[in-house]
Amino acid sequence: MSRKQDSFYYDSFISCADSACQAAHLLEESMRNFDAEALSAALDKIHAVEHEADQKKHEVLNALVKAFITPIEREDIMLLSQNIDDLTDTVEDVLIRIYYNNILEIRPDSLELVRVVVRSCEAVRDMMKEFADFRRSKSLHEQIIRINSMEEEADALFISSMRTLHTECKDPMTVLVWREIYNYLEKCADACEHIADVVESVVMKNS
């Protein structure tokens, strides 16, 4: 397989991870500078990013159908493409839930959680940049560990936020809607870890 064909897949992984970063930054901006009246426009922006990410994923899968030789196993290319796309989808899902639950005020602890999501997405993008040279990389393993650590950080914030929600909030509807939002924020961190797990599996299989 030519170097150009090889780089197509790795460049696509990076590009798709960058879409997840764009979505995460849009989500954080919408939550940090919250304006309920601007949510519809913010949804349009994040959906445009998600749609572009879908297009990139389909380009990878279309190339895979025609490819005779691939740089890593086809199943791993498909799994990485799908998992990175799922990350962008899950980030968008957070904002969708803030919108359709008619949230009028952002809880402060959710801002801590979304910041971890942004950092995790950026770490995934950094990892995918290094992944192209995974056979010689000296930092890829540390990047995988870093993403796993951020997922643990998100878990701790999730538990703390849920505890505060259930012990201090007296409105059942508020508890219900914020449970869902916290769950989806935590799912974003999980999605980053899933990508790191696939990358680690590819490295192990090709060692």
TORPA-4810 file (N, C-alpha, C, O; in nm, 3 decimals):
<nodes>
NODE_1_0.084_-0.120_0.000_0.000_0.000_0.000_0.087_0.125_0.000_0.189_0.131_0.070_M
NODE_2_0.049_0.225_-0.077_0.130_0.345_-0.087_0.122_0.427_0.041_0.026_0.417_0.117_S
NODE_3_0.225_0.508_0.064_0.228_0.593_0.182_0.109_0.690_0.180_0.053_0.722_0.285_R
NODE_4_0.072_0.738_0.060_-0.040_0.831_0.048_-0.170_0.764_0.091_-0.251_0.825_0.162_K
NODE_5_-0.192_0.640_0.048_-0.312_0.568_0.087_-0.312_0.539_0.237_-0.415_0.547_0.303_Q
NODE_6_-0.194_0.506_0.288_-0.178_0.483_0.432_-0.220_0.606_0.511_-0.299_0.597_0.605_D
NODE_7_-0.167_0.721_0.471_-0.189_0.843_0.547_-0.335_0.888_0.541_-0.381_0.960_0.630_S
NODE_8_-0.409_0.847_0.437_-0.550_0.885_0.427_-0.627_0.843_0.551_-0.704_0.922_0.606_F
NODE_9_-0.606_0.720_0.596_-0.680_0.670_0.712_-0.640_0.745_0.839_-0.725_0.789_0.915_Y
NODE_10_-0.509_0.759_0.860_-0.462_0.827_0.980_-0.504_0.974_0.982_-0.544_1.027_1.086_Y
NODE_11_-0.495_1.040_0.867_-0.538_1.180_0.858_-0.688_1.193_0.884_-0.734_1.290_0.944_D
NODE_12_-0.763_1.094_0.839_-0.908_1.095_0.862_-0.941_1.079_1.009_-1.032_1.144_1.060_S
NODE_13_-0.868_0.992_1.077_-0.888_0.976_1.222_-0.865_1.109_1.294_-0.943_1.149_1.381_F
NODE_14_-0.757_1.178_1.255_-0.724_1.308_1.317_-0.834_1.410_1.288_-0.877_1.484_1.377_I
NODE_15_-0.880_1.412_1.163_-0.982_1.508_1.122_-1.113_1.483_1.198_-1.179_1.578_1.241_S
NODE_16_-1.150_1.356_1.213_-1.273_1.324_1.285_-1.260_1.358_1.434_-1.355_1.405_1.496_C
NODE_17_-1.141_1.333_1.490_-1.118_1.370_1.630_-1.124_1.522_1.647_-1.171_1.571_1.750_A
NODE_18_-1.078_1.595_1.547_-1.086_1.741_1.552_-1.231_1.787_1.552_-1.265_1.886_1.616_D
NODE_19_-1.317_1.715_1.479_-1.460_1.749_1.481_-1.517_1.732_1.622_-1.597_1.814_1.668_S
NODE_20_-1.475_1.626_1.690_-1.520_1.605_1.828_-1.474_1.721_1.916_-1.549_1.766_2.003_A
NODE_21_-1.352_1.769_1.894_-1.301_1.883_1.971_-1.383_2.009_1.943_-1.417_2.083_2.035_C
NODE_22_-1.414_2.032_1.816_-1.496_2.149_1.782_-1.631_2.143_1.852_-1.679_2.242_1.906_Q
NODE_23_-1.693_2.024_1.850_-1.823_2.007_1.914_-1.812_2.030_2.065_-1.899_2.093_2.125_A
NODE_24_-1.705_1.978_2.126_-1.686_1.993_2.271_-1.668_2.139_2.308_-1.723_2.185_2.409_A
NODE_25_-1.593_2.213_2.229_-1.573_2.355_2.256_-1.704_2.434_2.240_-1.732_2.525_2.317_H
NODE_26_-1.783_2.397_2.140_-1.913_2.463_2.122_-2.005_2.433_2.240_-2.078_2.521_2.286_L
NODE_27_-2.001_2.309_2.288_-2.082_2.273_2.404_-2.039_2.352_2.527_-2.123_2.409_2.597_L
NODE_28_-1.908_2.356_2.552_-1.859_2.429_2.669_-1.895_2.578_2.661_-1.937_2.638_2.759_E
NODE_29_-1.878_2.634_2.543_-1.910_2.777_2.525_-2.057_2.803_2.553_-2.093_2.902_2.616_E
NODE_30_-2.144_2.713_2.504_-2.288_2.730_2.524_-2.326_2.719_2.670_-2.417_2.788_2.717_S
NODE_31_-2.256_2.632_2.743_-2.287_2.613_2.885_-2.226_2.724_2.971_-2.289_2.772_3.065_M
NODE_32_-2.104_2.763_2.938_-2.033_2.862_3.021_-2.093_3.003_3.002_-2.106_3.079_3.098_R
NODE_33_-2.128_3.035_2.878_-2.190_3.165_2.849_-2.338_3.141_2.817_-2.386_3.173_2.709_N
NODE_34_-2.407_3.083_2.913_-2.540_3.030_2.886_-2.643_3.137_2.853_-2.656_3.238_2.923_F
NODE_35_-2.714_3.111_2.744_-2.823_3.197_2.700_-2.929_3.105_2.639_-2.912_3.054_2.528_D
NODE_36_-3.038_3.086_2.712_-3.142_2.993_2.666_-3.196_3.032_2.529_-3.235_2.946_2.450_A
NODE_37_-3.198_3.163_2.501_-3.251_3.210_2.373_-3.158_3.176_2.257_-3.201_3.172_2.142_E
NODE_38_-3.031_3.151_2.287_-2.933_3.123_2.182_-2.912_2.973_2.159_-2.831_2.935_2.075_A
NODE_39_-2.983_2.889_2.234_-2.959_2.744_2.226_-2.991_2.685_2.088_-2.921_2.597_2.040_L
NODE_40_-3.096_2.735_2.027_-3.134_2.682_1.896_-3.023_2.706_1.793_-2.990_2.617_1.714_S
NODE_41_-2.966_2.825_1.794_-2.857_2.857_1.702_-2.733_2.774_1.735_-2.662_2.730_1.645_A
NODE_42_-2.707_2.753_1.864_-2.593_2.671_1.905_-2.610_2.527_1.859_-2.514_2.462_1.818_A
NODE_43_-2.734_2.478_1.866_-2.762_2.342_1.817_-2.735_2.330_1.668_-2.680_2.229_1.623_L
NODE_44_-2.771_2.431_1.593_-2.744_2.430_1.449_-2.594_2.421_1.422_-2.551_2.348_1.332_D
NODE_45_-2.515_2.495_1.499_-2.370_2.494_1.480_-2.311_2.357_1.513_-2.229_2.305_1.437_K
NODE_46_-2.351_2.301_1.625_-2.294_2.174_1.666_-2.341_2.061_1.574_-2.267_1.965_1.550_I
NODE_47_-2.464_2.073_1.522_-2.512_1.971_1.430_-2.437_1.977_1.297_-2.412_1.874_1.235_H
NODE_48_-2.400_2.096_1.254_-2.321_2.110_1.131_-2.186_2.040_1.147_-2.137_1.976_1.054_A
NODE_49_-2.126_2.052_1.266_-1.999_1.984_1.294_-2.020_1.833_1.293_-1.940_1.759_1.236_V
NODE_50_-2.128_1.788_1.356_-2.159_1.644_1.362_-2.184_1.589_1.222_-2.141_1.478_1.191_E
NODE_51_-2.253_1.666_1.139_-2.281_1.621_1.001_-2.152_1.608_0.921_-2.134_1.513_0.846_H
NODE_52_-2.063_1.704_0.938_-1.934_1.698_0.870_-1.853_1.576_0.915_-1.786_1.511_0.835_E
NODE_53_-1.861_1.546_1.045_-1.792_1.429_1.097_-1.848_1.300_1.037_-1.773_1.208_1.006_A
NODE_54_-1.980_1.295_1.021_-2.043_1.179_0.956_-1.992_1.160_0.814_-1.965_1.048_0.770_D
NODE_55_-1.979_1.271_0.742_-1.930_1.265_0.604_-1.788_1.209_0.600_-1.756_1.127_0.513_Q
NODE_56_-1.705_1.253_0.693_-1.567_1.203_0.698_-1.564_1.054_0.726_-1.486_0.980_0.666_K
NODE_57_-1.650_1.011_0.818_-1.657_0.867_0.849_-1.697_0.787_0.726_-1.639_0.682_0.699_K
NODE_58_-1.795_0.835_0.654_-1.841_0.764_0.534_-1.732_0.758_0.426_-1.721_0.660_0.353_H
NODE_59_-1.653_0.864_0.417_-1.541_0.863_0.322_-1.442_0.753_0.357_-1.391_0.684_0.269_E
NODE_60_-1.415_0.737_0.486_-1.324_0.630_0.530_-1.382_0.492_0.495_-1.312_0.406_0.442_V
NODE_61_-1.510_0.473_0.526_-1.572_0.343_0.500_-1.582_0.314_0.351_-1.567_0.199_0.309_L
NODE_62_-1.606_0.417_0.270_-1.610_0.398_0.125_-1.472_0.359_0.070_-1.461_0.274_-0.018_N
NODE_63_-1.368_0.422_0.123_-1.232_0.388_0.082_-1.197_0.247_0.125_-1.126_0.175_0.054_A
NODE_64_-1.246_0.207_0.240_-1.217_0.074_0.295_-1.276_-0.036_0.207_-1.216_-0.142_0.190_L
NODE_65_-1.393_-0.010_0.152_-1.459_-0.108_0.065_-1.374_-0.137_-0.058_-1.369_-0.251_-0.106_V
NODE_66_-1.306_-0.034_-0.109_-1.228_-0.048_-0.233_-1.084_-0.089_-0.209_-1.014_-0.129_-0.302_K
NODE_67_-1.039_-0.080_-0.084_-0.897_-0.104_-0.055_-0.862_-0.252_-0.061_-0.938_-0.338_-0.016_A
NODE_68_-0.746_-0.281_-0.118_-0.696_-0.419_-0.124_-0.611_-0.449_-0.001_-0.621_-0.556_0.059_F
NODE_69_-0.528_-0.352_0.036_-0.443_-0.364_0.155_-0.466_-0.241_0.242_-0.479_-0.130_0.191_I
NODE_70_-0.470_-0.262_0.372_-0.491_-0.150_0.466_-0.377_-0.147_0.568_-0.315_-0.250_0.595_T
NODE_71_-0.347_-0.029_0.627_-0.233_-0.019_0.718_-0.253_-0.094_0.849_-0.157_-0.141_0.909_P
NODE_72_-0.377_-0.106_0.894_-0.413_-0.189_1.009_-0.536_-0.270_0.969_-0.589_-0.249_0.860_I
NODE_73_-0.580_-0.360_1.053_-0.693_-0.446_1.017_-0.819_-0.364_0.987_-0.846_-0.263_1.052_E
NODE_74_-0.895_-0.410_0.889_-1.018_-0.341_0.848_-1.113_-0.321_0.966_-1.172_-0.214_0.982_R
NODE_75_-1.125_-0.424_1.048_-1.216_-0.416_1.164_-1.174_-0.303_1.259_-1.259_-0.236_1.318_E
NODE_76_-1.043_-0.283_1.272_-0.995_-0.177_1.360_-1.019_-0.039_1.300_-1.052_0.055_1.372_D
NODE_77_-1.004_-0.028_1.170_-1.034_0.100_1.103_-1.181_0.134_1.120_-1.217_0.247_1.151_I
NODE_78_-1.268_0.034_1.098_-1.412_0.056_1.115_-1.447_0.093_1.258_-1.527_0.183_1.282_M
NODE_79_-1.385_0.022_1.354_-1.415_0.046_1.495_-1.368_0.185_1.539_-1.440_0.256_1.610_L
NODE_80_-1.248_0.223_1.498_-1.198_0.356_1.533_-1.285_0.465_1.472_-1.321_0.562_1.539_L
NODE_81_-1.318_0.450_1.345_-1.402_0.550_1.277_-1.536_0.564_1.347_-1.584_0.675_1.369_S
NODE_82_-1.597_0.450_1.382_-1.728_0.454_1.447_-1.719_0.513_1.586_-1.805_0.593_1.625_Q
NODE_83_-1.615_0.475_1.663_-1.604_0.525_1.799_-1.577_0.676_1.805_-1.629_0.745_1.893_N
NODE_84_-1.495_0.726_1.711_-1.469_0.870_1.708_-1.596_0.945_1.668_-1.626_1.052_1.721_I
NODE_85_-1.671_0.887_1.574_-1.798_0.948_1.535_-1.898_0.946_1.650_-1.972_1.042_1.671_D
NODE_86_-1.899_0.836_1.725_-1.987_0.827_1.842_-1.955_0.935_1.944_-2.045_0.989_2.009_D
NODE_87_-1.827_0.967_1.959_-1.787_1.072_2.052_-1.851_1.205_2.015_-1.908_1.273_2.100_L
NODE_88_-1.842_1.242_1.887_-1.902_1.368_1.841_-2.054_1.365_1.861_-2.113_1.464_1.903_T
NODE_89_-2.116_1.251_1.832_-2.260_1.237_1.851_-2.298_1.258_1.998_-2.397_1.326_2.028_D
NODE_90_-2.220_1.200_2.088_-2.252_1.208_2.230_-2.236_1.350_2.283_-2.314_1.394_2.368_T
NODE_91_-2.135_1.421_2.235_-2.118_1.561_2.273_-2.241_1.641_2.228_-2.294_1.722_2.304_V
NODE_92_-2.284_1.619_2.105_-2.404_1.687_2.056_-2.526_1.651_2.141_-2.611_1.736_2.167_E
NODE_93_-2.533_1.525_2.183_-2.648_1.480_2.262_-2.663_1.558_2.393_-2.774_1.578_2.440_D
NODE_94_-2.552_1.602_2.451_-2.560_1.681_2.574_-2.637_1.810_2.548_-2.728_1.845_2.623_V
NODE_95_-2.598_1.880_2.443_-2.664_2.008_2.413_-2.810_1.987_2.374_-2.896_2.069_2.407_L
NODE_96_-2.838_1.879_2.303_-2.977_1.848_2.267_-3.062_1.835_2.393_-3.175_1.883_2.398_I
NODE_97_-3.006_1.769_2.494_-3.083_1.748_2.618_-3.098_1.876_2.699_-3.201_1.896_2.763_R
NODE_98_-2.998_1.961_2.695_-3.012_2.091_2.760_-3.124_2.171_2.692_-3.200_2.242_2.757_I
NODE_99_-3.132_2.157_2.560_-3.233_2.230_2.483_-3.374_2.176_2.506_-3.464_2.252_2.541_Y
NODE_100_-3.393_2.043_2.487_-3.531_1.994_2.493_-3.585_1.983_2.636_-3.706_1.973_2.655_Y
NODE_101_-3.496_1.984_2.735_-3.542_1.988_2.873_-3.567_2.131_2.921_-3.603_2.153_3.037_N
NODE_102_-3.549_2.227_2.832_-3.576_2.368_2.861_-3.500_2.416_2.984_-3.556_2.480_3.073_N
NODE_103_-3.370_2.383_2.987_-3.285_2.427_3.097_-3.273_2.579_3.092_-3.248_2.637_2.986_I
NODE_104_-3.291_2.643_3.207_-3.286_2.790_3.214_-3.164_2.840_3.290_-3.132_2.959_3.288_L
NODE_105_-3.096_2.747_3.360_-2.977_2.784_3.436_-2.884_2.665_3.443_-2.928_2.552_3.465_E
NODE_106_-2.755_2.689_3.423_-2.655_2.582_3.424_-2.601_2.562_3.565_-2.561_2.657_3.631_I
NODE_107_-2.599_2.437_3.609_-2.545_2.406_3.740_-2.392_2.415_3.736_-2.331_2.362_3.643_R
NODE_108_-2.330_2.481_3.834_-2.184_2.505_3.830_-2.099_2.379_3.817_-1.997_2.380_3.749_P
NODE_109_-2.142_2.269_3.883_-2.058_2.149_3.876_-2.057_2.086_3.736_-1.965_2.012_3.702_D
NODE_110_-2.160_2.116_3.656_-2.161_2.065_3.519_-2.052_2.131_3.435_-2.005_2.073_3.337_S
NODE_111_-2.013_2.253_3.472_-1.906_2.323_3.400_-1.771_2.256_3.425_-1.686_2.252_3.337_L
NODE_112_-1.752_2.203_3.547_-1.631_2.127_3.575_-1.627_2.001_3.490_-1.522_1.964_3.437_E
NODE_113_-1.741_1.937_3.476_-1.749_1.812_3.400_-1.728_1.836_3.251_-1.658_1.760_3.185_L
NODE_114_-1.788_1.942_3.198_-1.772_1.969_3.055_-1.628_2.008_3.023_-1.579_1.983_2.912_V
NODE_115_-1.559_2.070_3.120_-1.419_2.104_3.097_-1.334_1.979_3.083_-1.242_1.974_3.001_R
NODE_116_-1.364_1.876_3.162_-1.293_1.748_3.149_-1.323_1.686_3.013_-1.236_1.626_2.951_V
NODE_117_-1.446_1.700_2.968_-1.484_1.648_2.835_-1.402_1.716_2.726_-1.351_1.648_2.636_V
NODE_118_-1.387_1.847_2.733_-1.306_1.921_2.635_-1.162_1.871_2.637_-1.104_1.842_2.532_V
NODE_119_-1.105_1.861_2.756_-0.967_1.815_2.768_-0.952_1.672_2.716_-0.850_1.639_2.655_R
NODE_120_-1.051_1.588_2.740_-1.046_1.449_2.694_-1.051_1.442_2.541_-0.978_1.364_2.479_S
NODE_121_-1.137_1.523_2.481_-1.145_1.526_2.335_-1.014_1.576_2.274_-0.968_1.522_2.173_C
NODE_122_-0.955_1.677_2.335_-0.826_1.727_2.287_-0.717_1.620_2.301_-0.629_1.608_2.215_E
NODE_123_-0.724_1.543_2.409_-0.627_1.435_2.430_-0.645_1.325_2.326_-0.547_1.264_2.281_A
NODE_124_-0.770_1.298_2.287_-0.795_1.200_2.180_-0.735_1.248_2.049_-0.672_1.171_1.977_V
NODE_125_-0.754_1.375_2.018_-0.696_1.431_1.895_-0.543_1.420_1.898_-0.482_1.381_1.798_R
NODE_126_-0.482_1.453_2.011_-0.335_1.440_2.023_-0.292_1.294_2.006_-0.191_1.266_1.941_D
NODE_127_-0.369_1.204_2.063_-0.338_1.062_2.051_-0.346_1.015_1.906_-0.261_0.938_1.861_M
NODE_128_-0.447_1.061_1.833_-0.462_1.019_1.693_-0.350_1.076_1.607_-0.311_1.013_1.508_M
NODE_129_-0.298_1.192_1.642_-0.182_1.247_1.569_-0.060_1.157_1.587_0.019_1.139_1.495_K
NODE_130_-0.046_1.103_1.705_0.068_1.016_1.736_0.046_0.874_1.682_0.141_0.801_1.657_E
NODE_131_-0.080_0.837_1.665_-0.115_0.701_1.626_-0.058_0.661_1.490_-0.025_0.545_1.468_F
NODE_132_-0.046_0.756_1.399_0.007_0.726_1.266_0.146_0.663_1.273_0.186_0.590_1.183_A
NODE_133_0.219_0.692_1.380_0.355_0.640_1.396_0.360_0.546_1.518_0.459_0.542_1.591_D
NODE_134_0.252_0.470_1.537_0.239_0.394_1.662_0.347_0.288_1.680_0.377_0.250_1.793_F
NODE_135_0.405_0.240_1.572_0.508_0.136_1.586_0.638_0.191_1.644_0.718_0.116_1.701_R
NODE_136_0.660_0.322_1.631_0.783_0.383_1.682_0.758_0.487_1.791_0.852_0.540_1.849_R
NODE_137_0.633_0.516_1.818_0.601_0.623_1.912_0.650_0.592_2.053_0.638_0.479_2.101_S
NODE_138_0.704_0.695_2.118_0.749_0.681_2.256_0.652_0.747_2.354_0.670_0.738_2.476_K
NODE_139_0.549_0.812_2.301_0.457_0.884_2.389_0.313_0.834_2.381_0.228_0.875_2.460_S
NODE_140_0.283_0.745_2.287_0.145_0.702_2.267_0.089_0.634_2.392_-0.026_0.658_2.430_L
NODE_141_0.169_0.549_2.454_0.121_0.478_2.573_0.084_0.578_2.684_-0.018_0.561_2.751_H
NODE_142_0.166_0.680_2.703_0.136_0.780_2.805_0.009_0.857_2.772_-0.065_0.896_2.862_E
NODE_143_-0.017_0.880_2.642_-0.138_0.950_2.603_-0.263_0.865_2.632_-0.366_0.918_2.672_Q
NODE_144_-0.251_0.735_2.611_-0.362_0.644_2.642_-0.392_0.648_2.792_-0.507_0.656_2.833_I
NODE_145_-0.285_0.641_2.873_-0.301_0.647_3.018_-0.365_0.779_3.060_-0.449_0.782_3.150_I
NODE_146_-0.325_0.887_2.995_-0.379_1.020_3.026_-0.530_1.025_3.003_-0.604_1.080_3.084_R
NODE_147_-0.575_0.968_2.893_-0.718_0.965_2.863_-0.793_0.880_2.966_-0.901_0.917_3.010_I
NODE_148_-0.734_0.767_3.002_-0.795_0.683_3.105_-0.807_0.758_3.238_-0.907_0.745_3.308_N
NODE_149_-0.704_0.835_3.271_-0.705_0.912_3.397_-0.814_1.019_3.394_-0.879_1.044_3.495_S
NODE_150_-0.833_1.082_3.279_-0.937_1.184_3.268_-1.076_1.123_3.277_-1.169_1.186_3.327_M
NODE_151_-1.090_1.000_3.229_-1.219_0.931_3.244_-1.248_0.905_3.391_-1.363_0.916_3.434_E
NODE_152_-1.145_0.870_3.468_-1.161_0.851_3.612_-1.196_0.983_3.681_-1.276_0.986_3.774_E
NODE_153_-1.134_1.091_3.634_-1.166_1.225_3.687_-1.312_1.260_3.660_-1.381_1.315_3.746_E
NODE_154_-1.358_1.228_3.539_-1.498_1.255_3.502_-1.592_1.170_3.588_-1.697_1.218_3.630_A
NODE_155_-1.555_1.045_3.614_-1.636_0.958_3.700_-1.653_1.019_3.839_-1.763_1.021_3.894_D
NODE_156_-1.542_1.068_3.895_-1.546_1.127_4.029_-1.635_1.251_4.032_-1.713_1.270_4.125_A
NODE_157_-1.623_1.335_3.929_-1.706_1.455_3.921_-1.853_1.418_3.902_-1.942_1.483_3.957_L
NODE_158_-1.877_1.315_3.824_-2.014_1.268_3.799_-2.079_1.223_3.930_-2.192_1.261_3.961_F
NODE_159_-2.007_1.141_4.007_-2.060_1.091_4.133_-2.086_1.207_4.230_-2.191_1.212_4.295_I
NODE_160_-1.991_1.299_4.239_-2.006_1.415_4.327_-2.125_1.502_4.285_-2.203_1.547_4.369_S
NODE_161_-2.138_1.524_4.155_-2.248_1.608_4.104_-2.383_1.542_4.129_-2.479_1.609_4.167_S
NODE_162_-2.390_1.412_4.107_-2.516_1.341_4.129_-2.553_1.340_4.277_-2.670_1.354_4.313_M
NODE_163_-2.452_1.324_4.363_-2.478_1.327_4.507_-2.534_1.462_4.550_-2.631_1.469_4.624_R
NODE_164_-2.471_1.569_4.502_-2.519_1.704_4.534_-2.660_1.726_4.482_-2.744_1.783_4.550_T
NODE_165_-2.684_1.681_4.360_-2.816_1.696_4.298_-2.924_1.629_4.383_-3.030_1.686_4.407_L
NODE_166_-2.896_1.507_4.429_-2.997_1.430_4.501_-3.012_1.470_4.647_-3.115_1.442_4.708_H
NODE_167_-2.911_1.533_4.703_-2.920_1.572_4.845_-2.963_1.717_4.864_-3.017_1.752_4.968_T
NODE_168_-2.939_1.801_4.765_-2.966_1.943_4.783_-3.082_1.996_4.700_-3.142_2.098_4.734_E
NODE_169_-3.114_1.929_4.592_-3.221_1.977_4.505_-3.355_1.919_4.549_-3.368_1.797_4.567_C
NODE_170_-3.454_2.004_4.568_-3.585_1.961_4.618_-3.689_1.945_4.506_-3.797_1.891_4.530_K
NODE_171_-3.657_1.990_4.388_-3.752_1.982_4.277_-3.731_1.853_4.199_-3.626_1.837_4.136_D
NODE_172_-3.828_1.760_4.199_-3.810_1.631_4.131_-3.782_1.645_3.981_-3.703_1.568_3.926_P
NODE_173_-3.844_1.742_3.915_-3.821_1.760_3.772_-3.678_1.803_3.743_-3.616_1.757_3.647_M
NODE_174_-3.625_1.892_3.826_-3.486_1.936_3.810_-3.391_1.818_3.828_-3.295_1.802_3.753_T
NODE_175_-3.418_1.735_3.928_-3.337_1.615_3.950_-3.341_1.526_3.827_-3.238_1.475_3.782_V
NODE_176_-3.460_1.507_3.773_-3.477_1.417_3.658_-3.398_1.465_3.536_-3.327_1.387_3.474_L
NODE_177_-3.412_1.592_3.503_-3.348_1.641_3.380_-3.197_1.651_3.396_-3.123_1.624_3.301_V
NODE_178_-3.150_1.689_3.514_-3.006_1.701_3.532_-2.938_1.565_3.546_-2.820_1.550_3.510_W
NODE_179_-3.010_1.465_3.596_-2.955_1.328_3.593_-2.919_1.289_3.450_-2.812_1.232_3.426_R
NODE_180_-3.007_1.320_3.357_-2.984_1.286_3.217_-2.865_1.363_3.160_-2.782_1.306_3.090_E
NODE_181_-2.856_1.491_3.190_-2.746_1.572_3.138_-2.611_1.526_3.193_-2.515_1.512_3.119_I
NODE_182_-2.606_1.502_3.325_-2.482_1.452_3.385_-2.442_1.316_3.324_-2.325_1.291_3.298_Y
NODE_183_-2.541_1.232_3.302_-2.513_1.101_3.242_-2.449_1.115_3.105_-2.354_1.044_3.074_N
NODE_184_-2.499_1.206_3.024_-2.445_1.223_2.890_-2.308_1.290_2.892_-2.224_1.260_2.806_Y
NODE_185_-2.284_1.379_2.986_-2.150_1.435_2.999_-2.050_1.326_3.035_-1.939_1.322_2.982_L
NODE_186_-2.090_1.238_3.126_-2.002_1.128_3.166_-1.980_1.031_3.050_-1.873_0.973_3.035_E
NODE_187_-2.084_1.012_2.968_-2.071_0.925_2.850_-1.968_0.978_2.751_-1.902_0.901_2.682_K
NODE_188_-1.954_1.110_2.744_-1.852_1.169_2.655_-1.712_1.123_2.697_-1.631_1.085_2.613_C
NODE_189_-1.686_1.128_2.827_-1.556_1.083_2.877_-1.538_0.933_2.853_-1.429_0.889_2.818_A
NODE_190_-1.645_0.856_2.870_-1.640_0.713_2.841_-1.606_0.689_2.694_-1.527_0.600_2.661_D
NODE_191_-1.666_0.769_2.606_-1.641_0.752_2.462_-1.495_0.777_2.428_-1.439_0.710_2.342_A
NODE_192_-1.434_0.875_2.496_-1.290_0.900_2.476_-1.208_0.780_2.519_-1.113_0.741_2.451_C
NODE_193_-1.245_0.722_2.631_-1.172_0.604_2.680_-1.188_0.486_2.585_-1.093_0.410_2.565_E
NODE_194_-1.306_0.470_2.526_-1.327_0.361_2.430_-1.233_0.373_2.310_-1.180_0.274_2.262_H
NODE_195_-1.214_0.496_2.263_-1.121_0.520_2.152_-0.979_0.482_2.194_-0.907_0.416_2.119_I
NODE_196_-0.939_0.524_2.313_-0.806_0.491_2.364_-0.788_0.340_2.377_-0.680_0.288_2.351_A
NODE_197_-0.894_0.270_2.417_-0.888_0.124_2.430_-0.865_0.057_2.295_-0.789_-0.039_2.284_D
NODE_198_-0.931_0.109_2.190_-0.913_0.053_2.056_-0.769_0.077_2.008_-0.706_-0.012_1.952_V
NODE_199_-0.720_0.198_2.031_-0.583_0.230_1.993_-0.483_0.137_2.065_-0.389_0.086_2.004_V
NODE_200_-0.506_0.117_2.192_-0.417_0.027_2.270_-0.423_-0.115_2.215_-0.321_-0.183_2.207_E
NODE_201_-0.543_-0.160_2.176_-0.559_-0.294_2.120_-0.483_-0.308_1.988_-0.420_-0.410_1.962_S
NODE_202_-0.491_-0.204_1.903_-0.420_-0.206_1.774_-0.268_-0.214_1.798_-0.198_-0.289_1.730_V
NODE_203_-0.220_-0.137_1.893_-0.077_-0.138_1.924_-0.033_-0.277_1.970_0.071_-0.327_1.928_V
NODE_204_-0.114_-0.337_2.057_-0.079_-0.470_2.109_-0.078_-0.575_1.998_0.009_-0.661_1.994_M
NODE_205_-0.176_-0.567_1.908_-0.185_-0.665_1.799_-0.073_-0.651_1.698_-0.038_-0.747_1.628_K
NODE_206_-0.016_-0.531_1.689_0.088_-0.506_1.589_0.228_-0.495_1.649_0.322_-0.451_1.582_N
NODE_207_0.241_-0.533_1.775_0.371_-0.526_1.841_0.458_-0.647_1.803_0.572_-0.658_1.849_S
</nodes>
